[in-house]
Amino acid sequence: MATILPVNGVSPNIDPTARIADNATITGDVTIGKDCSIWFQVVIRGDVNKIIIGDRVNIQDGAVVHGTNGRGDTYLGNDVSIGHRAIVHGCHIKGRALIGMGAIVLDDAVIEEDVIIAAGAVVVQDMVCESGHIYAGIPAKAIKKIEGEKIKYYIDGTAAAYVEYSSWYESFKSK
């Protein structure tokens, strides 16, 4: 069973339709929306700031979601995909975004809707990633536009697929 712990008297608030891997850890002031999937070895630590996760968000294997004490909350809007081993820290991801495997999104960064952050990219503190672009590199830079069918396939398709994938696992029963 997943480790779900209160911190300073505040417990995670998890929608009953969310699916959570047995070895995920979720602590403190965390809200998780409808049809989310939290995968193996994910850590979501709402101990120093709030973490608000919208609907149909998938946080894939080994990812970490946290924040910095005294700074802003971490917000993941609807239909966000967080890739394997990514770090999402004190930032605002507005929705409909794909954060690639091993990418890092740092404090106070803002990811607009319809954005892909490439695998291994580092979105530095206070950076704004504008809608309709793919960002890559260290530090991340817009490398090309993304629109139409590619947004539907990569961003919307990934979010929808992970709702389905989580249903394949009996141990991911809604909590």
C-alpha positions as CSV (number, residue, x, y, z in Angstrom):
1,M,0.0,0.0,0.0
2,A,1.2,3.5,-0.8
3,T,2.7,5.6,1.9
4,I,0.2,8.5,2.5
5,L,1.2,10.6,5.5
6,P,0.0,13.8,7.3
7,V,2.5,16.5,8.0
8,N,1.8,19.0,10.7
9,G,-1.7,17.8,10.9
10,V,-2.4,18.2,7.2
11,S,-3.2,15.0,5.2
12,P,-3.2,14.5,1.4
13,N,-6.6,14.9,-0.2
14,I,-6.8,12.3,-3.0
15,D,-9.8,12.0,-5.3
16,P,-11.3,8.4,-5.1
17,T,-10.8,7.9,-8.8
18,A,-7.0,8.5,-8.6
19,R,-4.8,5.4,-8.9
20,I,-1.6,5.2,-6.9
21,A,1.2,2.6,-7.0
22,D,1.8,0.6,-3.9
23,N,5.3,2.1,-3.4
24,A,4.5,5.8,-4.0
25,T,4.9,8.3,-1.2
26,I,2.5,11.3,-0.8
27,T,2.8,13.5,2.3
28,G,1.3,16.7,3.7
29,D,-0.7,19.4,1.9
30,V,-1.3,17.6,-1.4
31,T,-4.5,17.6,-3.5
32,I,-4.8,15.1,-6.3
33,G,-7.7,15.4,-8.8
34,K,-9.8,12.9,-10.8
35,D,-8.4,10.1,-12.9
36,C,-4.8,10.8,-11.9
37,S,-2.1,8.1,-11.9
38,I,0.8,8.2,-9.5
39,W,3.3,5.6,-10.5
40,F,6.0,3.4,-8.9
41,Q,8.5,5.1,-6.6
42,V,7.0,8.6,-7.1
43,V,7.5,11.0,-4.2
44,I,5.1,14.0,-3.7
45,R,6.1,15.9,-0.6
46,G,3.7,18.6,0.4
47,D,5.6,19.3,3.6
48,V,6.8,22.9,3.0
49,N,4.2,24.2,0.5
50,K,1.0,23.1,-1.1
51,I,1.0,20.8,-4.1
52,I,-2.2,21.0,-6.2
53,I,-2.6,18.4,-8.9
54,G,-5.5,18.7,-11.4
55,D,-7.4,16.0,-13.3
56,R,-5.9,13.2,-15.5
57,V,-2.4,14.0,-14.4
58,N,0.1,11.2,-14.6
59,I,3.3,11.3,-12.6
60,Q,5.5,8.5,-13.9
61,D,8.0,6.2,-12.2
62,G,10.6,7.7,-9.9
63,A,9.5,11.4,-10.4
64,V,9.7,13.9,-7.5
65,V,7.3,16.7,-6.9
66,H,8.2,19.2,-4.1
67,G,8.8,22.9,-3.3
68,T,11.0,25.3,-1.4
69,N,9.9,26.6,2.0
70,G,8.7,30.2,1.8
71,R,8.2,30.2,-1.9
72,G,5.1,29.5,-4.1
73,D,3.0,26.4,-4.2
74,T,3.5,23.7,-6.8
75,Y,0.6,23.5,-9.3
76,L,0.0,20.9,-12.0
77,G,-3.1,21.7,-14.1
78,N,-5.3,19.2,-16.0
79,D,-3.8,16.7,-18.5
80,V,-0.2,17.1,-17.5
81,S,2.2,14.2,-18.0
82,I,5.4,14.1,-15.8
83,G,7.9,11.7,-17.3
84,H,10.0,9.1,-15.6
85,R,12.5,10.5,-13.0
86,A,11.5,14.1,-13.7
87,I,11.8,16.7,-10.9
88,V,9.0,19.3,-10.6
89,H,9.9,21.8,-7.9
90,G,7.8,24.8,-6.8
91,C,6.6,25.6,-10.3
92,H,3.3,26.3,-12.1
93,I,2.4,24.0,-14.9
94,K,-0.9,25.4,-16.2
95,G,-2.1,22.3,-18.0
96,R,-1.9,20.2,-21.2
97,A,1.9,19.8,-20.9
98,L,4.4,17.0,-21.2
99,I,7.5,17.1,-19.0
100,G,9.9,14.6,-20.5
101,M,11.9,11.9,-18.8
102,G,14.6,13.2,-16.4
103,A,13.6,16.9,-17.0
104,I,13.8,19.4,-14.2
105,V,11.4,22.3,-13.7
106,L,12.6,24.6,-11.0
107,D,11.0,27.1,-8.6
108,D,8.8,29.8,-9.9
109,A,9.0,28.6,-13.5
110,V,5.7,28.8,-15.4
111,I,4.9,26.3,-18.1
112,E,2.0,27.5,-20.3
113,E,-0.5,25.1,-21.9
114,D,0.5,23.0,-24.9
115,V,4.2,22.8,-24.1
116,I,6.6,19.9,-24.3
117,I,9.7,20.0,-22.1
118,A,12.1,17.5,-23.7
119,A,13.8,14.7,-21.8
120,G,16.7,15.9,-19.8
121,A,15.9,19.6,-20.2
122,V,16.3,22.0,-17.3
123,V,13.8,24.8,-16.9
124,V,15.5,27.3,-14.7
125,Q,14.0,29.4,-11.9
126,D,11.6,32.1,-13.0
127,M,11.5,31.0,-16.6
128,V,8.3,31.2,-18.6
129,C,7.8,28.5,-21.3
130,E,5.3,29.9,-23.9
131,S,2.4,27.9,-25.3
132,G,2.9,26.0,-28.5
133,H,6.6,25.2,-28.2
134,I,9.0,22.4,-27.5
135,Y,11.8,23.3,-25.0
136,A,15.1,21.4,-24.8
137,G,18.6,21.8,-23.4
138,I,20.3,23.1,-20.3
139,P,19.1,25.7,-19.7
140,A,15.9,24.9,-21.7
141,K,15.3,27.0,-24.8
142,A,12.4,26.9,-27.3
143,I,13.6,24.8,-30.2
144,K,10.5,24.5,-32.4
145,K,6.8,25.1,-32.5
146,I,4.3,22.4,-31.8
147,E,0.7,22.6,-32.9
148,G,-2.5,20.8,-34.1
149,E,-2.1,17.0,-34.5
150,K,1.2,16.9,-32.7
151,I,-0.3,18.4,-29.6
152,K,-3.2,16.0,-29.8
153,Y,-0.8,13.0,-30.2
154,Y,2.0,13.9,-27.7
155,I,0.2,15.9,-25.0
156,D,-3.5,14.8,-25.1
157,G,-2.6,11.3,-26.2
158,T,-0.2,10.7,-23.4
159,A,-2.5,12.0,-20.7
160,A,-5.4,9.8,-22.0
161,A,-3.1,6.7,-22.4
162,Y,-2.0,6.9,-18.8
163,V,-5.6,6.9,-17.5
164,E,-5.9,3.6,-19.4
165,Y,-2.5,2.2,-18.4
166,S,-3.3,2.6,-14.7
167,S,-6.5,0.6,-15.1
168,W,-4.3,-2.4,-16.1
169,Y,-2.8,-2.7,-12.6
170,E,-5.0,-4.4,-10.0
171,S,-2.8,-3.0,-7.3
172,F,-3.6,0.6,-8.5
173,K,-7.1,0.4,-7.0
174,S,-8.5,3.8,-6.2
175,K,-7.6,4.8,-2.7
